[in-house]
């Protein structure tokens, strides 16, 4: 089969081929940028994960605050005992 | 003519292959990102659960600690009052003379110890003999 092309058609075909290569190069450049951005996101997600792991280990002992609150209550109760004792002793010393 | 056809096919193949390669790269990268974000989500949930205990307990500790801190000056005042009241003050102690020995001869209680009472159980029997003799 033989195609008979006019000069104009051949010129247009060449133009389309060149435009196609330009498009391929542009797509490659844009996709390269996209891949680099995805790698940047991946690296920063890893950093966020490391930070969150550290934060999780830092807050893992927060449950001990309940024990601390109970201990502070015991300190308050002991302070009230001291208050009663000192009040009795002070009354005897003054009398 | 053949050159045009070959170049057109090459152009199309390059476009398709490039798109496929880059999409595979982007897809694998986004998959890793999704995995990392899922793990981050789990960590955030754990941190949220851990932080849920902090607020209430801290309020409790602050409230109780405030009561303790407010009561300590009262205890200090009471302790200082005890110290002032119990400290030795020589001005308040009465002056006492020197201790003197008992004068005279002490009466023997050997007879009474064995039940011998020649004068009978009179009150003078218990008085010192020196006083009885002088009387």
Boltz contact constraints between the chains, C-beta under 6 A:
constraints:
  - contact:
      token1: [A, 3]
      token2: [B, 1]
      max_distance: 6.0
  - contact:
      token1: [A, 13]
      token2: [B, 4]
      max_distance: 6.0
  - contact:
      token1: [A, 17]
      token2: [B, 7]
      max_distance: 6.0
  - contact:
      token1: [A, 17]
      token2: [B, 8]
      max_distance: 6.0
  - contact:
      token1: [A, 17]
      token2: [B, 11]
      max_distance: 6.0
  - contact:
      token1: [A, 20]
      token2: [B, 11]
      max_distance: 6.0
  - contact:
      token1: [A, 21]
      token2: [B, 11]
      max_distance: 6.0
  - contact:
      token1: [A, 24]
      token2: [B, 14]
      max_distance: 6.0
  - contact:
      token1: [A, 24]
      token2: [B, 15]
      max_distance: 6.0
  - contact:
      token1: [A, 28]
      token2: [B, 18]
      max_distance: 6.0
  - contact:
      token1: [A, 31]
      token2: [B, 22]
      max_distance: 6.0
  - contact:
      token1: [A, 34]
      token2: [B, 26]
      max_distance: 6.0
  - contact:
      token1: [A, 35]
      token2: [B, 25]
      max_distance: 6.0
  - contact:
      token1: [A, 35]
      token2: [B, 26]
      max_distance: 6.0
  - contact:
      token1: [A, 38]
      token2: [B, 26]
      max_distance: 6.0
  - contact:
      token1: [A, 38]
      token2: [B, 29]
      max_distance: 6.0
  - contact:
      token1: [A, 41]
      token2: [B, 33]
      max_distance: 6.0
  - contact:
      token1: [A, 42]
      token2: [B, 29]
      max_distance: 6.0
  - contact:
      token1: [A, 42]
      token2: [B, 32]
      max_distance: 6.0
  - contact:
      token1: [A, 42]
      token2: [B, 33]
      max_distance: 6.0
  - contact:
      token1: [A, 45]
      token2: [B, 33]
      max_distance: 6.0
  - contact:
      token1: [A, 45]
      token2: [B, 36]
      max_distance: 6.0
  - contact:
      token1: [A, 48]
      token2: [B, 40]
      max_distance: 6.0
  - contact:
      token1: [A, 49]
      token2: [B, 36]
      max_distance: 6.0
  - contact:
      token1: [A, 49]
      token2: [B, 39]
      max_distance: 6.0
  - contact:
      token1: [A, 49]
      token2: [B, 40]
      max_distance: 6.0
  - contact:
      token1: [A, 52]
      token2: [B, 40]
      max_distance: 6.0
  - contact:
      token1: [A, 52]
      token2: [B, 43]
      max_distance: 6.0
  - contact:
      token1: [A, 55]
      token2: [B, 47]
      max_distance: 6.0
  - contact:
      token1: [A, 56]
      token2: [B, 43]
      max_distance: 6.0
  - contact:
      token1: [A, 56]
      token2: [B, 46]
      max_distance: 6.0
  - contact:
      token1: [A, 56]
      token2: [B, 47]
      max_distance: 6.0
  - contact:
      token1: [A, 59]
      token2: [B, 47]
      max_distance: 6.0
  - contact:
      token1: [A, 59]
      token2: [B, 50]
      max_distance: 6.0
  - contact:
      token1: [A, 59]
      token2: [B, 51]
      max_distance: 6.0
  - contact:
      token1: [A, 62]
      token2: [B, 50]
      max_distance: 6.0
  - contact:
      token1: [A, 62]
      token2: [B, 53]
      max_distance: 6.0
  - contact:
      token1: [A, 62]
      token2: [B, 54]
      max_distance: 6.0
  - contact:
      token1: [A, 63]
      token2: [B, 53]
      max_distance: 6.0
  - contact:
      token1: [A, 65]
      token2: [B, 53]
      max_distance: 6.0
  - contact:
      token1: [A, 65]
      token2: [B, 57]
      max_distance: 6.0
  - contact:
      token1: [A, 66]
      token2: [B, 57]
      max_distance: 6.0
  - contact:
      token1: [A, 69]
      token2: [B, 57]
      max_distance: 6.0
  - contact:
      token1: [A, 69]
      token2: [B, 60]
      max_distance: 6.0
  - contact:
      token1: [A, 69]
      token2: [B, 61]
      max_distance: 6.0
  - contact:
      token1: [A, 72]
      token2: [B, 61]
      max_distance: 6.0
  - contact:
      token1: [A, 72]
      token2: [B, 64]
      max_distance: 6.0
  - contact:
      token1: [A, 72]
      token2: [B, 65]
      max_distance: 6.0
  - contact:
      token1: [A, 73]
      token2: [B, 64]
      max_distance: 6.0
  - contact:
      token1: [A, 75]
      token2: [B, 68]
      max_distance: 6.0
  - contact:
      token1: [A, 76]
      token2: [B, 64]
      max_distance: 6.0
  - contact:
      token1: [A, 76]
      token2: [B, 67]
      max_distance: 6.0
  - contact:
      token1: [A, 76]
      token2: [B, 68]
      max_distance: 6.0
  - contact:
      token1: [A, 79]
      token2: [B, 68]
      max_distance: 6.0
  - contact:
      token1: [A, 79]
      token2: [B, 71]
      max_distance: 6.0
  - contact:
      token1: [A, 82]
      token2: [B, 75]
      max_distance: 6.0
  - contact:
      token1: [A, 86]
      token2: [B, 78]
      max_distance: 6.0
  - contact:
      token1: [A, 89]
      token2: [B, 82]
      max_distance: 6.0
  - contact:
      token1: [A, 90]
      token2: [B, 78]
      max_distance: 6.0
  - contact:
      token1: [A, 90]
      token2: [B, 81]
      max_distance: 6.0
  - contact:
      token1: [A, 90]
      token2: [B, 82]
      max_distance: 6.0
  - contact:
      token1: [A, 93]
      token2: [B, 82]
      max_distance: 6.0
  - contact:
      token1: [A, 93]
      token2: [B, 85]
      max_distance: 6.0
  - contact:
      token1: [A, 93]
      token2: [B, 86]
      max_distance: 6.0
  - contact:
      token1: [A, 94]
      token2: [B, 85]
      max_distance: 6.0
